[in-house]
Amino acid sequence: MSRSQASEPARRRFIASTAAAAAATTIVPRHVLGGSRLVAPSDKVNVAVIGVGGQGLVNTRALLHQDDCQVIALADVCEEWDMSPYYYGGLAGRGPARAEIEQHYRATTPGYRCAAYEDFRVMLEKEKAIDAVLIATPDHLHAYVSILAMKAGKHVYCEKPLTHNVAEARLVARVAKETGVATQMGNFGRSSEGHRLTAEWIWDGAIGQVREVHAWADAGDFASGHGRPQGTPQPPGLNWDLWLGPREYRPYHPAYAPFNWRGWWAFGGGGLPDTAPHHLDPAFNALELDAPETIEATGPGLDDEVCSTGVLATWHFPARGRFGPLVAYWYDGGLQPPTPAGLDPDDPKQRLGEEGNGILFIGEKGMITCAGWSGMPRLLPLALHRSYRRPPKTLPRVEGGHHADWLRACRGGKPACSNFDYASRLTELVLLGDVALRARKQIKWDRTGMRVTNSPQANQFLREPYRAGWELP
């Protein structure tokens, strides 16, 4: 069994935690008010979920236990997904998700009904009471669905990576700014205490100037081999053409759906865009890693259809204000950075990251390491950890978690911490690693012109063609 199918303790803990909150308060769905798109403080946010496969169902369960929202509708291209071979477990899709939502709300509202649709476009047209949507489709649909929803005046929460290519990231950020809706990307560690402590310690000079960042993930082997597989009969209740969305038609195969689509360039991008928006995020924020000068990446088994099963990517950044030049490294597919000199790899107190995921900051005076998903920071060597006097907490904390942060923004609060302005830039940085990988050479990046200056071939990977009828709005 591959790592993509095996038990993943960190993700399982997150899945379990989202289902452990108190029951939601009963409300009656309201209709959209005239004027501002913001939801009145006295009202619940009426949310629709688009894509209720594994991660979509995880998000749905989190929303069910938020007191200031109610899930009133959902859309998924499949009636029922069998997720039992994967770490999500159980059943997902329209039928199971709708049953779970209705069971939850019927505890206090007998006869409660959640609208369910195969086509999210039909849902957005018909369900006028929707205030906001949560998007958990495969990556290749993120930009299309987000833009359609924002232009319809809906607040949007979209799973990571925000988009499938760099051009989409720029466009989604622009539409978010133009429409003024509340947005959030699903890199939930951005709302964590660990993320804020890491930034505060770095800004306090705990390890001096940071020279290197290493981040890694035990993920990436979603697909292998070369070329497309032969088509097989598609499962009953699945609208495969709708699942493909903007991508050119190809026959269904279980190698694509419901889970391993991340291993195919048409739909995902391998382990890098899957987990780097989580694990690189503390460095992106704390060290202002906006525009690299060069990017390069290598990995085995690279193919025009199939993503590499493991990637080593490198970004070189110039000096940035108070920060000096820096190199950031990414490892996935089981790859990890070497143990720095002076650390004992046999001492669990000197471990790097946690359970195959993490980040390591190497500075002039020491190191900071955190678990994946913006986990709590630790200083190394141990003498520094014991002697360092922690600074006051100066960054605002996020009460209630990542979804609550977004819901407050929907009701007129300050922008969510991973709003699309922030999330698009983080996504762009991550996706440039895949651009360099597919270009098979170090690339030089012109952020202002949004182009690779030393490889015309690489620029084709910054955007993609869309099937007729699926052009971006």
C-alpha positions as CSV (number, residue, x, y, z in Angstrom):
1,M,0.0,0.0,0.0
2,S,1.4,3.4,-0.9
3,R,1.8,6.4,1.5
4,S,-1.1,8.0,-0.2
5,Q,-3.3,5.1,0.9
6,A,-1.7,4.4,4.3
7,S,-2.7,5.8,7.7
8,E,-1.6,9.4,8.2
9,P,-1.7,10.2,11.9
10,A,-1.4,14.0,11.6
11,R,-4.3,14.2,9.1
12,R,-6.4,11.7,11.1
13,R,-6.0,13.9,14.2
14,F,-7.2,16.9,12.2
15,I,-10.2,14.9,10.8
16,A,-11.1,13.7,14.3
17,S,-10.8,17.2,15.8
18,T,-13.2,18.7,13.3
19,A,-15.9,16.3,14.3
20,A,-15.5,16.7,18.1
21,A,-17.1,20.1,18.6
22,A,-20.5,21.0,20.1
23,A,-23.7,20.7,18.2
24,A,-24.7,23.6,15.9
25,T,-27.5,25.9,16.9
26,T,-30.8,25.5,15.0
27,I,-31.7,28.2,12.6
28,V,-34.1,28.7,9.7
29,P,-32.5,29.4,6.3
30,R,-32.8,33.0,5.3
31,H,-32.9,34.7,1.9
32,V,-30.2,37.0,0.6
33,L,-30.6,40.6,1.8
34,G,-30.3,43.5,-0.6
35,G,-27.3,45.8,-0.5
36,S,-24.0,44.7,1.0
37,R,-22.8,41.1,0.4
38,L,-21.8,40.9,4.1
39,V,-24.0,38.8,6.3
40,A,-25.7,40.7,9.2
41,P,-24.2,39.8,12.6
42,S,-27.6,38.6,13.8
43,D,-27.8,36.0,10.9
44,K,-26.1,32.7,10.3
45,V,-23.9,32.4,7.2
46,N,-25.7,30.0,4.8
47,V,-22.9,27.8,3.3
48,A,-22.9,25.5,0.3
49,V,-20.2,22.9,-0.1
50,I,-18.9,22.1,-3.6
51,G,-17.1,18.8,-3.7
52,V,-17.9,16.4,-0.8
53,G,-15.3,13.7,-1.4
54,G,-12.8,13.0,1.3
55,Q,-11.5,16.5,2.2
56,G,-14.8,18.1,1.3
57,L,-16.6,15.9,3.9
58,V,-13.9,16.8,6.5
59,N,-14.6,20.5,5.9
60,T,-18.4,19.9,6.0
61,R,-18.0,18.3,9.4
62,A,-16.0,21.3,10.6
63,L,-18.8,23.7,9.4
64,L,-21.5,21.7,11.1
65,H,-20.0,22.6,14.4
66,Q,-19.6,26.3,13.8
67,D,-22.3,28.2,15.6
68,D,-22.5,31.1,13.2
69,C,-23.2,29.1,10.0
70,Q,-25.5,26.5,8.5
71,V,-24.8,24.2,5.6
72,I,-27.9,24.5,3.3
73,A,-26.7,22.9,0.1
74,L,-24.0,20.8,-1.5
75,A,-22.9,19.7,-5.0
76,D,-20.8,16.8,-6.1
77,V,-20.4,15.0,-9.4
78,C,-20.8,11.6,-7.7
79,E,-23.7,10.1,-5.7
80,E,-21.3,8.0,-3.6
81,W,-17.5,7.7,-3.4
82,D,-15.9,4.7,-1.6
83,M,-13.0,6.2,0.4
84,S,-12.4,3.1,2.5
85,P,-9.0,2.3,0.8
86,Y,-7.6,5.7,1.7
87,Y,-6.9,7.6,5.0
88,Y,-10.3,9.3,4.9
89,G,-12.2,6.0,5.2
90,G,-15.9,5.5,4.8
91,L,-18.2,6.8,2.2
92,A,-18.4,10.3,0.6
93,G,-20.3,12.0,-2.2
94,R,-23.7,13.6,-2.5
95,G,-25.7,10.8,-0.8
96,P,-23.5,10.2,2.3
97,A,-22.8,13.9,2.8
98,R,-26.4,14.9,2.6
99,A,-27.4,12.2,5.0
100,E,-24.8,13.3,7.5
101,I,-25.7,17.0,7.3
102,E,-29.4,16.2,7.7
103,Q,-28.9,13.9,10.6
104,H,-26.8,16.5,12.4
105,Y,-29.4,19.3,12.0
106,R,-32.4,17.1,12.6
107,A,-31.3,16.7,16.2
108,T,-32.7,20.1,16.8
109,T,-34.8,20.8,13.6
110,P,-37.0,17.8,12.7
111,G,-37.4,17.3,9.0
112,Y,-34.4,19.5,8.1
113,R,-33.4,19.2,4.4
114,C,-30.2,19.9,2.6
115,A,-30.4,20.6,-1.1
116,A,-28.1,18.3,-3.2
117,Y,-27.0,18.8,-6.8
118,E,-24.8,17.0,-9.3
119,D,-23.8,20.3,-11.0
120,F,-22.5,23.2,-8.9
121,R,-23.5,25.7,-11.6
122,V,-27.1,24.7,-11.3
123,M,-26.9,24.9,-7.5
124,L,-25.5,28.4,-7.6
125,E,-28.3,29.5,-10.0
126,K,-31.1,27.9,-8.1
127,E,-30.2,28.3,-4.4
128,K,-30.6,32.0,-3.9
129,A,-30.2,31.8,-0.1
130,I,-26.5,30.8,-0.4
131,D,-24.2,33.4,1.2
132,A,-20.9,31.5,0.9
133,V,-19.4,28.4,-0.7
134,L,-16.6,26.0,0.4
135,I,-14.8,24.4,-2.5
136,A,-13.1,21.1,-2.1
137,T,-13.0,19.8,-5.7
138,P,-9.8,18.5,-7.4
139,D,-7.3,21.2,-8.0
140,H,-8.1,21.7,-11.7
141,L,-11.5,23.1,-10.9
142,H,-10.5,25.4,-8.1
143,A,-10.1,28.5,-10.2
144,Y,-13.2,28.0,-12.3
145,V,-15.5,27.4,-9.3
146,S,-14.0,30.1,-7.2
147,I,-14.3,32.8,-9.9
148,L,-17.9,31.7,-10.8
149,A,-18.9,31.9,-7.1
150,M,-17.2,35.2,-6.4
151,K,-18.8,36.8,-9.5
152,A,-22.1,35.6,-8.1
153,G,-21.4,37.5,-4.9
154,K,-20.6,34.5,-2.7
155,H,-17.9,34.5,-0.1
156,V,-15.4,31.7,-0.9
157,Y,-13.3,29.2,1.1
158,C,-11.2,27.1,-1.3
159,E,-9.0,24.2,-0.5
160,K,-5.3,24.4,-1.2
161,P,-3.6,24.8,-3.5
162,L,-5.7,27.8,-4.5
163,T,-5.3,27.1,-8.2
164,H,-3.8,24.7,-10.6
165,N,-1.4,27.1,-12.3
166,V,0.2,30.5,-11.8
167,A,-2.0,32.5,-14.2
168,E,-5.1,31.2,-12.4
169,A,-3.6,32.3,-9.1
170,R,-3.2,35.9,-10.4
171,L,-6.7,35.9,-11.8
172,V,-8.4,34.5,-8.7
173,A,-6.7,37.2,-6.6
174,R,-7.8,39.9,-8.9
175,V,-11.5,38.8,-9.0
176,A,-11.5,38.5,-5.2
177,K,-10.3,42.1,-4.9
178,E,-12.8,43.3,-7.5
179,T,-15.8,41.6,-5.9
180,G,-14.9,42.3,-2.3
181,V,-16.1,39.0,-1.0
182,A,-14.5,37.3,2.0
183,T,-12.0,34.6,1.0
184,Q,-9.9,31.9,2.7
185,M,-7.6,29.1,1.4
186,G,-7.7,25.8,3.3
187,N,-4.2,25.8,4.7
188,F,-5.6,25.6,8.2
189,G,-2.2,25.8,10.0
190,R,-2.2,29.5,9.0
191,S,-4.6,30.1,11.9
192,S,-2.6,28.1,14.4
193,E,-0.7,29.2,17.5
194,G,2.4,27.4,16.2
195,H,2.4,29.6,13.1
196,R,2.3,32.8,15.2
197,L,4.9,31.7,17.7
198,T,7.3,30.8,14.9
199,A,6.9,34.2,13.3
200,E,7.3,36.0,16.6
201,W,10.5,34.1,17.5
202,I,12.0,34.7,14.1
203,W,11.2,38.4,14.3
204,D,12.6,38.5,17.8
205,G,15.9,37.3,16.5
206,A,15.8,33.9,18.3
207,I,18.1,32.3,15.7
208,G,19.5,35.5,14.0
209,Q,19.3,36.0,10.3
210,V,17.8,32.9,8.7
211,R,19.9,31.6,5.8
212,E,18.2,28.4,4.9
213,V,14.7,26.9,5.1
214,H,14.0,23.2,4.7
215,A,10.4,21.8,4.5
216,W,9.3,18.3,3.7
217,A,6.3,16.0,3.5
218,D,5.7,12.2,3.5
219,A,3.5,12.5,0.4
220,G,3.8,12.4,-3.3
221,D,3.4,8.9,-4.6
222,F,-0.1,9.3,-6.0
223,A,0.6,7.8,-9.4
224,S,3.5,6.2,-11.2
225,G,4.5,4.9,-14.6
226,H,4.2,6.7,-17.9
227,G,1.3,7.9,-20.1
228,R,-2.5,7.5,-19.6
229,P,-4.1,4.2,-18.5
230,Q,-6.7,2.5,-20.7
231,G,-10.2,3.5,-19.9
232,T,-12.4,1.4,-17.7
233,P,-16.2,1.4,-17.0
234,Q,-17.0,4.3,-14.7
235,P,-18.8,3.8,-11.4
236,P,-22.6,4.2,-11.4
237,G,-23.8,7.6,-10.2
238,L,-20.6,9.5,-11.5
239,N,-20.8,12.3,-14.0
240,W,-17.3,11.8,-15.4
241,D,-17.6,14.6,-18.0
242,L,-18.5,17.1,-15.3
243,W,-15.6,15.8,-13.1
244,L,-13.2,16.6,-16.0
245,G,-14.6,20.1,-16.2
246,P,-12.1,22.3,-18.1
247,R,-9.8,19.4,-19.1
248,E,-9.9,17.6,-22.4
249,Y,-11.9,14.4,-22.4
250,R,-10.2,11.1,-21.4
251,P,-11.9,7.9,-20.4
252,Y,-12.5,7.3,-16.7
253,H,-10.0,5.2,-14.7
254,P,-9.7,4.6,-11.0
255,A,-6.1,5.8,-11.2
256,Y,-7.7,9.3,-11.4
257,A,-10.6,9.3,-9.1
258,P,-11.7,9.4,-6.3
259,F,-8.3,9.9,-4.8
260,N,-5.1,9.7,-6.8
261,W,-5.9,12.5,-9.2
262,R,-3.0,14.5,-7.6
263,G,-0.6,12.2,-9.4
264,W,-1.6,13.6,-12.8
265,W,-0.5,16.9,-14.3
266,A,-4.0,17.5,-15.8
267,F,-5.7,17.5,-12.4
268,G,-3.0,18.0,-9.6
269,G,0.7,18.4,-9.3
270,G,2.0,15.7,-7.0
271,G,3.1,16.2,-3.4
272,L,4.5,19.7,-3.8
273,P,1.2,21.6,-4.3
274,D,-0.6,19.2,-2.1
275,T,1.4,19.8,1.1
276,A,3.8,22.7,0.6
277,P,1.0,25.3,1.1
278,H,0.9,23.8,4.6
279,H,4.5,23.2,5.5
280,L,6.2,26.1,3.7
281,D,3.6,28.6,5.0
282,P,5.4,29.6,8.2
283,A,8.5,30.6,6.2
284,F,6.5,32.3,3.5
285,N,4.8,34.5,6.1
286,A,7.6,35.1,8.6
287,L,10.4,35.7,6.0
288,E,8.4,37.5,3.3
289,L,9.2,34.9,0.6
290,D,7.3,36.6,-2.2
291,A,9.4,36.6,-5.3
292,P,12.3,34.1,-5.9
293,E,15.0,34.9,-8.4
294,T,15.6,31.3,-9.5
295,I,13.8,28.0,-9.0
296,E,15.0,24.5,-9.8
297,A,13.6,21.0,-9.1
298,T,14.3,17.4,-9.7
299,G,12.5,14.1,-9.3
300,P,12.3,10.6,-10.5
301,G,9.8,9.2,-13.0
302,L,8.9,12.5,-14.6
303,D,6.5,12.2,-17.5
304,D,4.2,14.4,-19.6
305,E,1.2,12.9,-17.9
306,V,2.3,11.5,-14.5
307,C,3.8,13.7,-11.8
308,S,7.1,12.6,-10.1
309,T,6.8,10.4,-7.0
310,G,9.2,12.6,-5.1
311,V,10.6,16.1,-5.6
312,L,13.5,18.1,-4.4
313,A,12.9,21.8,-5.2
314,T,15.0,24.9,-4.4
315,W,14.1,28.6,-4.4
316,H,16.7,31.3,-4.2
317,F,15.6,34.6,-2.7
318,P,17.4,38.0,-2.7
319,A,17.7,40.2,0.3
320,R,14.3,41.5,1.4
321,G,14.1,44.5,3.7
322,R,15.2,43.3,7.1
323,F,16.0,39.8,5.7
324,G,19.1,38.7,4.0
325,P,19.4,36.3,1.0
326,L,17.9,32.9,1.6
327,V,17.6,29.5,0.0
328,A,14.4,27.4,0.6
329,Y,14.4,23.7,0.0
330,W,11.4,21.3,-0.5
331,Y,11.4,17.5,-0.2
332,D,8.5,15.1,-0.7
333,G,7.9,11.5,-1.5
334,G,9.7,10.4,1.7
335,L,12.8,12.6,1.1
336,Q,14.0,14.6,4.1
337,P,16.8,17.1,4.7
338,P,20.1,15.8,6.3
339,T,20.5,16.2,10.0
340,P,22.4,19.4,10.8
341,A,25.8,19.1,12.4
342,G,25.7,19.2,16.2
343,L,22.3,17.4,16.5
344,D,21.9,13.9,17.7
345,P,19.4,12.1,15.4
346,D,18.9,9.4,18.1
347,D,17.6,11.9,20.7
348,P,13.9,12.3,20.2
349,K,14.2,15.8,21.8
350,Q,16.4,16.8,18.8
351,R,14.1,15.4,16.2
352,L,13.2,17.5,13.1
353,G,9.5,18.0,12.4
354,E,7.1,15.3,13.3
355,E,6.0,12.0,11.7
356,G,7.6,12.6,8.3
357,N,6.5,16.2,7.9
358,G,7.9,19.5,9.0
359,I,10.0,22.6,8.5
360,L,13.5,23.6,9.6
361,F,14.8,27.2,9.8
362,I,18.6,27.5,10.0
363,G,19.9,30.8,11.3
364,E,23.1,32.4,12.4
365,K,22.6,31.5,16.1
366,G,20.6,28.3,15.9
367,M,17.6,26.5,14.4
368,I,13.8,26.4,14.7
369,T,11.9,23.3,13.7
370,C,8.1,22.7,13.6
371,A,5.8,19.9,12.9
372,G,3.9,20.0,9.6
373,W,0.8,22.0,9.2
374,S,2.4,25.0,11.1
375,G,2.9,22.9,14.2
376,M,4.4,24.2,17.4
377,P,8.0,25.5,17.1
378,R,11.1,24.1,19.0
379,L,14.5,25.7,19.2
380,L,17.7,23.7,18.5
381,P,20.2,23.0,19.9
382,L,18.6,22.1,23.2
383,A,20.8,24.7,25.1
384,L,19.2,27.5,23.0
385,H,15.7,26.1,23.6
386,R,16.3,26.2,27.4
387,S,18.0,29.6,27.5
388,Y,15.8,31.6,25.1
389,R,13.5,34.1,26.7
390,R,10.2,34.0,24.8
391,P,9.0,37.4,23.5
392,P,5.6,38.8,24.2
393,K,2.8,37.6,21.9
394,T,2.2,40.4,19.5
395,L,0.3,38.8,16.6
396,P,-3.5,38.6,16.8
397,R,-4.6,35.0,17.6
398,V,-7.4,33.3,15.6
399,E,-10.3,32.3,17.9
400,G,-12.1,29.1,16.9
401,G,-9.9,28.0,14.0
402,H,-9.5,28.5,10.3
403,H,-13.2,28.1,9.3
404,A,-14.3,30.5,12.1
405,D,-11.8,33.0,10.8
406,W,-13.4,33.0,7.4
407,L,-17.0,33.1,8.7
408,R,-16.2,36.2,10.8
409,A,-14.9,37.8,7.6
410,C,-18.1,36.9,5.8
411,R,-20.0,38.8,8.5
412,G,-17.9,42.0,8.2
413,G,-14.8,41.2,10.3
414,K,-11.2,41.7,9.2
415,P,-10.0,39.7,6.2
416,A,-9.3,36.1,7.0
417,C,-5.6,35.3,7.5
418,S,-5.2,33.2,4.3
419,N,-7.4,35.4,2.2
420,F,-6.9,35.1,-1.6
421,D,-4.4,38.0,-1.8
422,Y,-2.1,36.1,0.6
423,A,-3.0,32.6,-0.6
424,S,-2.5,33.4,-4.3
425,R,1.1,34.5,-3.7
426,L,1.8,31.5,-1.6
427,T,0.3,29.3,-4.2
428,E,2.3,30.9,-7.0
429,L,5.5,30.3,-5.1
430,V,4.7,26.6,-4.6
431,L,3.5,26.1,-8.2
432,L,6.8,27.6,-9.6
433,G,8.5,24.5,-8.2
434,D,6.4,22.3,-10.5
435,V,7.1,24.7,-13.4
436,A,10.9,24.2,-12.9
437,L,10.4,20.5,-12.5
438,R,8.5,20.2,-15.8
439,A,11.0,22.5,-17.6
440,R,13.8,20.2,-16.4
441,K,16.1,23.1,-15.7
442,Q,16.7,26.0,-13.3
443,I,14.4,28.8,-14.2
444,K,14.8,32.6,-13.7
445,W,11.6,34.3,-12.6
446,D,10.3,37.7,-13.5
447,R,7.4,38.2,-11.1
448,T,6.3,41.6,-12.5
449,G,6.1,40.3,-16.0
450,M,4.8,36.8,-14.8
451,R,7.3,35.0,-17.1
452,V,10.3,32.8,-17.0
453,T,13.1,34.7,-18.7
454,N,15.5,32.0,-19.6
455,S,13.2,29.2,-20.9
456,P,10.4,29.9,-23.4
457,Q,9.3,26.3,-22.9
458,A,8.8,26.8,-19.2
459,N,6.2,29.5,-19.8
460,Q,3.7,27.0,-21.2
461,F,3.3,25.6,-17.7
462,L,2.2,28.9,-16.2
463,R,-1.3,28.5,-17.8
464,E,-3.4,25.8,-19.4
465,P,-5.9,25.4,-22.2
466,Y,-9.6,25.0,-21.2
467,R,-12.2,22.9,-22.9
468,A,-14.8,24.7,-24.9
469,G,-17.6,25.9,-22.6
470,W,-15.3,25.9,-19.6
471,E,-13.3,29.0,-20.3
472,L,-12.6,31.0,-17.1
473,P,-15.3,33.6,-16.6
